[in-house]
Amino acid sequence: MKKLDKLILKTFLGPFVATFFITLFILVMQNLWKYIDDLVGKGLDLLTIGQFLWYASATLLTLAMPIAILISSIMTFGNLGESFELVAIKSSGISLLRFMRPLMWVALLLCGITFLFANYVIPYASLKFATLYNEIFYKKPAFDLKEGVFFTYIDGYAIKVGKKDSDGKTIRNVLIYEKGNPLQDNAIVAEKGIMQISPDKKFLEFNLENGFRYQERGNAYDSSTEYIRLGFKEFKKLFDLSSLQQGATNPEMFKGNQKMLSARQLSKNIDSLRNLADSSDKRLYNNLKSFLHFADLKDSIWKKTGNVIQPAKADSLFADSSRAALNERVVSTATDIKNSIQFYDSDAKDRAKSLNFHKLEWHRKYAFSMACLVLFFIGAPLGSIIRKGGLGMPLVVAIIFFLIFHLLNMFGEKFVKEGITTPFTGMWLAVMVLIPIGAFLTYKAMNDSQLFSKEFYHRTFKKIKLYLKRFSKKSSSQNI
């Protein structure tokens, strides 16, 4: 490896690693805000939160990688241009493409890594993320009694305390409703009590003092009820907290989702869906044929009158006594045919939607991988043209192109889901739009373009102003 290649690689790797982890962190935090309402108040431990963030970050790597390549390539060539190292390299007869060559190989390597990650790691991470999120979503909030507010997350009970002492255990003006049989309204009222959770955190224990237990007994077969009022000096009440615990979710329920499949599995499912569509068409044809069993028979209601073939009246073919039954059978057959076609139509739409989603995920794996190379050929020429290092101007330009890339991806995916365009066009839309931009910027950078030079635009503006002045003078002289 030549010293020039070592220089460019050394200059690139530092900004790339930094921008990659910063970008990934920002995307994870953005994703966390999306689910924050489902996480707060659930009493989750640090391990569960760490797993949630870990699986979320794995699913966002394919988006963070192209952004990091874009920003770091702009910063790398911008720093070299600002320190005039790029000018010295070009003046020695080395072309820009030769100088970019080691980073081209790095970009290709990152494309391969992104695809392998998208094909093997992300499906597994998505499965784990969906399973964990389902467990968290259906987990009820942790036990937390607030003064004057009913706590209703323990199955079968509604609990309210008027006041909690500073020790966190002593509670006063306790009211407990038992939600059992709809015909019964049972309640417990106490002046004070001590609240504590069992060491295994499975039960909540209330040791109540000076209160009453109200109980109403009844059954579904008799509207009359029996009312019981029981006073107590001390009363111990246990609550089962198992309903507040995080339940286990079977990962098998998410394995069929297209986001949890590799490219090979997606291709297999796509072929299966196509074969299913063909078999469904044949099944519909055979089903309709069973209703229209007379379709293969010659038409018997046509008769020849002279040289003209005219349909005979159907009334003349059937007896009066059978017409009512015949009409009912015709209506029944027509209804069955309609129901079969409607069921087939609904099934065909669902199948086509599933097929599009599978194709969308298949193209996504390749499109996001190719985006790494495309954004490199945008970032590297931009950096050599701008000739500004750091996180100022390069970051602004990178954000603009990232927004273009991200919005085109969002629009393309939305168009596919709405059936406006094909999965290929939708998922490759951003790449197809950015490839000509990258080629144009590379051409300009190779020819030392002044595309972002203030002096260039100032001179251009002066030339336009001078031309307009001459044109106005010429027009005025002609009018005279």
TIDRENVO-198324 format. One line per 2 residues: number of its first residue (from 1); their letters; for each residue x, y, z of C-alpha. Coordinates in Angstrom, 1 decimal. Layout:
REM residues N
NUM = a = X/Y/Z | ...
REM end
This chain:
REM residues 480
1 = mk = 0.0/0.0/0.0 | 1.4/3.4/-1.0
3 = kl = 1.8/6.3/1.4 | -0.9/8.2/-0.4
5 = dk = -3.4/5.4/0.2 | -2.5/5.3/3.9
7 = li = -3.0/9.0/4.1 | -6.5/9.0/2.7
9 = lk = -7.5/5.9/4.8 | -6.2/7.4/8.0
11 = tf = -7.9/10.6/7.3 | -11.2/8.8/6.6
13 = lg = -11.5/6.2/9.3 | -11.5/8.6/12.3
15 = pf = -14.4/10.8/11.1 | -16.3/7.7/9.8
17 = va = -16.2/5.9/13.2 | -17.2/9.0/15.1
19 = tf = -20.0/10.0/12.7 | -21.3/6.4/12.6
21 = fi = -21.8/6.1/16.3 | -23.1/9.6/16.7
23 = tl = -25.6/9.0/13.9 | -26.6/5.6/15.4
25 = fi = -27.1/7.2/18.8 | -29.3/9.9/17.4
27 = lv = -31.4/7.4/15.5 | -31.8/5.2/18.5
29 = mq = -32.8/8.2/20.7 | -35.4/9.2/18.0
31 = nl = -36.7/5.6/18.0 | -36.8/5.6/21.8
33 = wk = -39.0/8.7/21.9 | -41.4/6.8/19.6
35 = yi = -41.9/4.1/22.2 | -41.4/6.2/25.4
37 = dd = -45.1/6.1/26.3 | -45.0/2.3/26.3
39 = lv = -41.8/2.2/28.5 | -42.6/4.7/31.2
41 = gk = -44.2/3.5/34.4 | -43.7/-0.2/33.7
43 = gl = -41.0/-0.8/36.3 | -38.5/-2.1/33.8
45 = dl = -35.0/-3.1/35.0 | -31.9/-1.8/33.3
47 = lt = -31.2/-5.1/31.6 | -34.6/-5.0/29.8
49 = ig = -34.1/-1.4/28.8 | -30.6/-2.3/27.6
51 = qf = -31.9/-5.1/25.5 | -34.6/-2.9/24.0
53 = lw = -32.0/-0.3/22.9 | -29.6/-2.9/21.7
55 = ya = -32.1/-4.6/19.3 | -33.4/-1.2/18.2
57 = sa = -29.9/0.0/17.3 | -29.3/-3.2/15.3
59 = tl = -32.3/-2.6/13.2 | -31.2/1.0/12.5
61 = lt = -27.7/0.2/11.3 | -28.6/0.0/7.6
63 = la = -29.8/3.6/7.8 | -26.9/4.9/9.9
65 = mp = -24.2/3.4/7.6 | -25.0/5.5/4.5
67 = ia = -25.3/8.7/6.5 | -21.9/8.1/8.2
69 = il = -20.3/7.4/4.8 | -21.8/10.6/3.4
71 = is = -20.7/12.9/6.3 | -17.3/11.3/6.8
73 = si = -16.4/11.5/3.1 | -17.4/15.2/2.9
75 = mt = -15.3/15.9/6.0 | -12.3/13.9/4.8
77 = fg = -12.0/15.6/1.4 | -13.0/18.9/2.9
79 = nl = -10.2/18.8/5.4 | -7.7/17.8/2.6
81 = ge = -9.0/20.6/0.4 | -8.9/23.2/3.2
83 = sf = -5.2/22.3/4.1 | -4.3/22.5/0.3
85 = el = -3.2/18.8/0.4 | -5.7/18.0/-2.3
87 = va = -4.3/20.8/-4.5 | -0.7/19.5/-4.0
89 = ik = -1.8/15.9/-4.9 | -3.6/17.1/-8.1
91 = ss = -0.6/19.3/-9.1 | 1.7/16.2/-8.9
93 = gi = -0.4/14.6/-11.7 | -2.6/12.3/-9.5
95 = sl = -6.2/12.4/-10.6 | -9.1/12.6/-8.1
97 = lr = -10.4/9.2/-9.0 | -6.9/7.7/-8.3
99 = fm = -6.9/9.5/-4.9 | -10.4/8.2/-4.2
101 = rp = -9.6/4.6/-5.1 | -8.8/3.3/-1.6
103 = lm = -12.0/4.7/-0.2 | -13.9/3.2/-3.1
105 = wv = -12.8/-0.2/-1.9 | -13.7/0.7/1.6
107 = al = -17.1/1.9/0.5 | -17.6/-1.4/-1.4
109 = ll = -16.6/-3.3/1.7 | -19.1/-1.4/3.8
111 = cg = -21.7/-2.1/1.2 | -21.1/-5.8/1.6
113 = it = -21.1/-5.5/5.4 | -24.4/-3.6/5.3
115 = fl = -26.0/-6.3/3.1 | -24.8/-9.1/5.4
117 = fa = -26.0/-7.3/8.4 | -29.4/-6.6/6.7
119 = ny = -29.7/-10.2/5.5 | -28.7/-12.1/8.7
121 = vi = -28.4/-9.9/11.8 | -31.4/-7.5/11.3
123 = py = -34.0/-10.2/10.8 | -32.9/-11.8/14.1
125 = as = -32.7/-8.4/15.9 | -36.2/-7.5/14.5
127 = lk = -37.6/-10.7/15.8 | -36.1/-10.2/19.3
129 = fa = -37.2/-6.5/19.2 | -40.8/-7.4/18.3
131 = tl = -41.0/-10.1/21.0 | -39.5/-7.8/23.7
133 = yn = -41.7/-4.9/22.7 | -44.8/-7.1/22.8
135 = ei = -43.9/-8.2/26.3 | -43.4/-4.6/27.4
137 = fy = -46.5/-3.3/25.7 | -48.8/-5.7/27.4
139 = kk = -47.1/-5.4/30.8 | -49.1/-3.3/33.2
141 = pa = -47.6/-0.4/35.0 | -45.6/-1.1/38.2
143 = fd = -47.4/-0.8/41.5 | -47.5/2.8/42.5
145 = lk = -50.3/4.1/44.8 | -50.9/7.8/44.5
147 = eg = -53.0/9.8/47.0 | -56.6/10.3/46.0
149 = vf = -56.3/8.3/42.7 | -57.7/4.8/42.1
151 = ft = -55.1/2.1/41.2 | -56.9/-0.3/38.9
153 = yi = -54.1/-2.4/37.4 | -54.4/-5.3/39.8
155 = dg = -57.0/-7.7/38.4 | -60.3/-7.6/40.3
157 = ya = -59.5/-4.6/42.5 | -59.6/-0.8/42.6
159 = ik = -57.6/0.7/45.4 | -57.5/4.3/46.7
161 = vg = -55.7/5.8/49.7 | -56.4/9.3/51.0
163 = kk = -52.9/9.9/52.3 | -49.4/8.2/52.4
165 = ds = -47.0/9.0/55.2 | -43.4/9.9/54.5
167 = dg = -42.2/6.4/55.4 | -43.9/5.1/52.2
169 = kt = -45.6/2.3/54.2 | -48.3/3.9/56.3
171 = ir = -51.5/4.6/54.5 | -54.7/6.3/55.7
173 = nv = -58.3/6.5/54.6 | -58.1/3.3/52.6
175 = li = -60.8/2.3/50.2 | -60.8/-1.0/48.3
177 = ye = -63.4/-2.1/45.8 | -63.5/-5.8/44.8
179 = kg = -64.6/-6.3/41.2 | -65.9/-9.9/41.3
181 = np = -69.4/-11.1/40.3 | -71.3/-8.3/38.5
183 = lq = -74.2/-8.8/40.9 | -71.9/-8.2/44.0
185 = dn = -70.4/-4.9/45.1 | -67.9/-5.7/47.9
187 = ai = -65.8/-3.0/49.5 | -63.3/-2.5/52.4
189 = va = -62.9/0.8/54.2 | -60.2/1.4/56.9
191 = ek = -58.8/4.3/58.8 | -55.2/3.3/58.4
193 = gi = -52.9/0.5/57.5 | -49.4/-0.7/56.7
195 = mq = -48.5/-1.6/53.1 | -45.6/-3.9/52.2
197 = is = -44.6/-6.1/49.3 | -43.5/-9.7/49.9
199 = pd = -39.8/-10.5/49.5 | -40.4/-12.4/46.2
201 = kk = -42.5/-9.4/44.9 | -45.4/-11.6/44.1
203 = fl = -47.9/-10.3/46.7 | -48.9/-7.0/48.1
205 = ef = -49.9/-7.1/51.8 | -52.3/-4.6/53.5
207 = nl = -52.5/-4.8/57.3 | -55.5/-2.7/57.9
209 = en = -56.8/-1.2/61.2 | -60.3/0.1/62.3
211 = gf = -62.5/-0.5/59.4 | -65.5/-2.2/57.9
213 = ry = -65.9/-4.8/55.2 | -69.1/-4.5/53.1
215 = qe = -70.2/-7.6/51.2 | -73.2/-8.2/49.0
217 = rg = -74.2/-11.8/48.1 | -76.4/-12.8/45.2
219 = na = -76.7/-15.1/42.2 | -77.7/-15.0/38.6
221 = yd = -81.0/-16.9/39.2 | -82.3/-14.6/41.9
223 = ss = -82.4/-10.8/41.8 | -82.5/-10.6/45.6
225 = te = -79.2/-10.1/47.4 | -77.9/-10.4/51.0
227 = yi = -76.0/-7.5/52.5 | -73.3/-8.1/55.2
229 = rl = -71.4/-5.4/57.1 | -68.4/-6.7/59.1
231 = gf = -66.4/-4.4/61.4 | -62.8/-5.2/62.3
233 = ke = -59.9/-3.9/64.5 | -57.3/-5.6/62.3
235 = fk = -57.6/-7.1/58.9 | -55.0/-8.6/56.6
237 = kl = -55.6/-8.4/52.8 | -53.3/-10.0/50.2
239 = fd = -53.2/-9.0/46.5 | -51.6/-11.1/43.8
241 = ls = -49.1/-9.0/41.8 | -48.6/-11.6/39.1
243 = sl = -50.8/-9.7/36.6 | -48.3/-6.8/36.8
245 = qq = -45.3/-9.0/35.8 | -43.9/-9.0/32.3
247 = ga = -45.2/-12.1/30.5 | -43.2/-14.3/28.1
249 = tn = -44.1/-14.0/24.4 | -43.6/-16.8/22.0
251 = pe = -41.3/-15.6/19.1 | -43.0/-18.0/16.7
253 = mf = -45.9/-15.6/16.3 | -43.6/-13.1/14.6
255 = kg = -41.5/-15.4/12.5 | -43.7/-15.2/9.4
257 = nq = -43.3/-11.4/9.2 | -41.3/-10.3/6.1
259 = km = -39.0/-8.1/8.2 | -37.8/-11.2/10.1
261 = ls = -36.7/-13.1/6.9 | -33.5/-13.2/4.9
263 = ar = -33.3/-12.6/1.2 | -33.3/-16.3/0.4
265 = ql = -36.4/-16.9/2.6 | -38.1/-13.9/1.1
267 = sk = -37.5/-15.3/-2.4 | -38.9/-18.6/-1.4
269 = ni = -42.0/-16.9/0.1 | -42.4/-14.8/-3.1
271 = ds = -42.5/-17.9/-5.2 | -44.9/-19.6/-2.9
273 = lr = -47.3/-16.6/-3.0 | -47.2/-16.6/-6.8
275 = nl = -47.9/-20.4/-6.9 | -50.7/-19.8/-4.4
277 = ad = -52.2/-17.1/-6.7 | -52.2/-19.6/-9.7
279 = ss = -53.9/-22.3/-7.6 | -56.4/-19.9/-6.3
281 = dk = -57.4/-18.9/-9.8 | -57.9/-22.5/-10.8
283 = rl = -59.9/-23.1/-7.6 | -62.2/-20.2/-8.4
285 = yn = -62.7/-21.4/-12.0 | -63.6/-24.9/-10.7
287 = nl = -65.9/-23.5/-8.1 | -67.8/-21.3/-10.6
289 = ks = -68.0/-24.2/-13.0 | -69.7/-26.3/-10.3
291 = fl = -72.4/-23.7/-10.0 | -72.7/-23.2/-13.8
293 = hf = -72.9/-26.9/-14.7 | -74.9/-26.2/-17.8
295 = ad = -72.2/-24.0/-19.3 | -70.8/-26.9/-21.4
297 = lk = -74.3/-27.8/-22.8 | -75.8/-26.5/-26.0
299 = ds = -78.2/-23.7/-25.6 | -81.7/-25.1/-25.8
301 = iw = -83.8/-21.9/-25.7 | -82.8/-20.8/-29.2
303 = kk = -84.9/-21.7/-32.1 | -84.8/-21.0/-35.8
305 = tg = -87.6/-19.0/-37.3 | -87.1/-18.7/-41.0
307 = nv = -83.6/-17.5/-41.7 | -83.4/-15.8/-38.2
309 = iq = -82.3/-17.5/-35.0 | -84.3/-16.1/-32.1
311 = pa = -84.4/-17.0/-28.4 | -87.4/-18.9/-27.3
313 = ka = -89.4/-17.7/-24.3 | -88.3/-19.4/-21.1
315 = ds = -91.8/-19.4/-19.9 | -92.7/-22.0/-22.5
317 = lf = -90.0/-24.4/-21.3 | -91.1/-24.8/-17.7
319 = ad = -94.3/-25.7/-16.0 | -96.1/-23.1/-13.9
321 = ss = -95.8/-25.2/-10.8 | -92.0/-25.3/-11.0
323 = ra = -91.3/-21.6/-11.7 | -91.3/-20.5/-8.0
325 = al = -88.8/-23.2/-7.0 | -86.8/-22.4/-10.1
327 = ne = -86.6/-18.7/-9.3 | -85.4/-19.5/-5.8
329 = rv = -82.7/-21.8/-7.1 | -81.6/-19.1/-9.6
331 = vs = -81.3/-16.5/-6.8 | -79.5/-19.0/-4.5
333 = ta = -77.0/-19.9/-7.3 | -76.4/-16.2/-8.1
335 = td = -75.8/-15.4/-4.4 | -73.3/-18.3/-4.1
337 = ik = -71.5/-17.1/-7.2 | -71.4/-13.5/-5.8
339 = ns = -70.1/-14.7/-2.4 | -67.4/-16.8/-4.1
341 = iq = -66.2/-13.9/-6.3 | -66.2/-11.5/-3.3
343 = fy = -64.2/-14.0/-1.2 | -61.7/-14.5/-4.0
345 = ds = -61.4/-10.8/-4.5 | -60.6/-10.2/-0.8
347 = da = -58.2/-13.1/-0.7 | -56.5/-11.9/-3.9
349 = kd = -56.0/-8.4/-2.5 | -54.5/-9.7/0.7
351 = ra = -52.2/-12.0/-1.2 | -51.1/-9.2/-3.6
353 = ks = -50.4/-6.9/-0.6 | -48.4/-9.6/1.1
355 = ln = -46.5/-10.2/-2.1 | -45.6/-6.5/-2.5
357 = fh = -44.4/-6.3/1.1 | -42.1/-9.3/0.6
359 = kl = -40.7/-7.8/-2.5 | -40.3/-4.5/-0.8
361 = ew = -38.2/-6.0/2.0 | -36.2/-8.0/-0.6
363 = hr = -35.3/-4.9/-2.5 | -34.6/-2.9/0.7
365 = ky = -31.7/-5.1/1.6 | -29.9/-4.5/-1.7
367 = af = -31.0/-0.8/-2.1 | -29.7/0.3/1.3
369 = sm = -26.4/-1.5/0.6 | -26.0/0.2/-2.7
371 = ac = -26.8/3.5/-1.2 | -23.5/3.4/0.8
373 = lv = -21.6/3.5/-2.5 | -23.8/6.1/-4.1
375 = lf = -23.6/8.5/-1.2 | -19.8/8.1/-1.1
377 = fi = -19.7/9.3/-4.7 | -21.7/12.3/-3.6
379 = ga = -19.8/13.1/-0.4 | -16.2/12.7/-1.8
381 = pl = -16.7/15.1/-4.7 | -18.6/17.6/-2.6
383 = gs = -15.8/17.7/0.0 | -13.2/18.4/-2.7
385 = ii = -15.4/21.1/-4.2 | -16.4/22.8/-0.9
387 = rk = -12.9/22.5/0.6 | -14.2/23.1/4.1
389 = gg = -13.4/20.7/7.0 | -14.9/20.2/10.4
391 = lg = -18.6/19.9/11.2 | -19.9/23.2/9.8
393 = mp = -20.5/23.4/6.1 | -20.0/19.7/5.5
395 = lv = -22.6/18.8/8.0 | -25.2/21.2/6.6
397 = va = -24.6/19.8/3.0 | -24.7/16.2/4.3
399 = ii = -28.0/16.8/6.1 | -29.5/18.2/2.9
401 = ff = -28.6/15.2/0.8 | -29.6/12.8/3.7
403 = li = -33.0/14.4/3.8 | -33.3/13.9/0.0
405 = fh = -32.3/10.3/0.4 | -34.5/9.6/3.4
407 = ll = -37.6/11.4/2.0 | -37.3/9.5/-1.3
409 = nm = -37.1/6.2/0.6 | -40.2/7.1/2.6
411 = fg = -42.2/8.2/-0.4 | -41.1/5.2/-2.4
413 = ek = -42.1/2.8/0.4 | -45.4/4.6/0.8
415 = fv = -46.1/4.4/-2.9 | -45.5/0.7/-2.8
417 = ke = -47.8/0.1/0.2 | -50.5/2.1/-1.5
419 = gi = -50.1/0.2/-4.8 | -49.1/3.3/-6.8
421 = tt = -45.7/1.8/-8.0 | -43.8/-1.4/-8.1
423 = pf = -41.6/-2.5/-5.2 | -38.5/-2.2/-7.5
425 = tg = -39.3/1.4/-8.4 | -40.3/2.4/-4.9
427 = mw = -37.2/1.0/-3.1 | -34.7/2.0/-5.7
429 = la = -36.1/5.5/-6.2 | -33.6/7.2/-4.0
431 = vm = -30.6/5.4/-5.6 | -31.9/6.1/-9.1
433 = vl = -32.3/9.8/-8.3 | -28.9/10.2/-6.5
435 = ip = -26.8/8.3/-9.1 | -26.9/11.1/-11.7
437 = ig = -26.2/13.7/-8.9 | -23.2/11.7/-7.9
439 = af = -21.9/11.4/-11.5 | -22.4/15.1/-12.0
441 = lt = -20.5/16.1/-8.8 | -17.7/13.7/-9.6
443 = yk = -17.3/15.2/-13.0 | -17.3/18.7/-11.6
445 = am = -14.7/17.8/-8.9 | -12.4/16.2/-11.5
447 = nd = -12.5/19.4/-13.5 | -11.9/21.7/-10.5
449 = sq = -15.3/23.1/-10.6 | -16.1/26.3/-8.6
451 = lf = -19.6/25.2/-7.9 | -19.6/26.3/-4.3
453 = sk = -17.2/29.3/-4.7 | -18.5/32.7/-3.7
455 = ef = -16.1/34.4/-6.1 | -17.5/32.3/-9.0
457 = yh = -21.1/33.4/-8.3 | -20.0/37.0/-7.7
459 = rt = -18.2/37.1/-11.1 | -21.2/35.4/-12.8
461 = fk = -23.6/37.9/-11.2 | -21.4/40.8/-12.4
463 = ki = -21.3/39.4/-16.0 | -25.1/39.0/-16.0
465 = kl = -25.5/42.6/-14.6 | -23.2/44.0/-17.3
467 = yl = -25.0/42.1/-20.0 | -28.3/43.4/-18.9
469 = kr = -27.0/47.0/-18.8 | -25.6/46.7/-22.3
471 = fs = -28.9/45.2/-23.5 | -30.9/48.0/-22.0
473 = kk = -28.6/50.7/-23.6 | -29.0/49.0/-26.9
475 = ss = -32.8/48.9/-26.6 | -33.0/52.6/-25.7
477 = sq = -30.7/53.6/-28.6 | -32.9/51.7/-31.0
479 = ni = -36.1/53.3/-29.7 | -34.5/56.8/-30.3
REM end
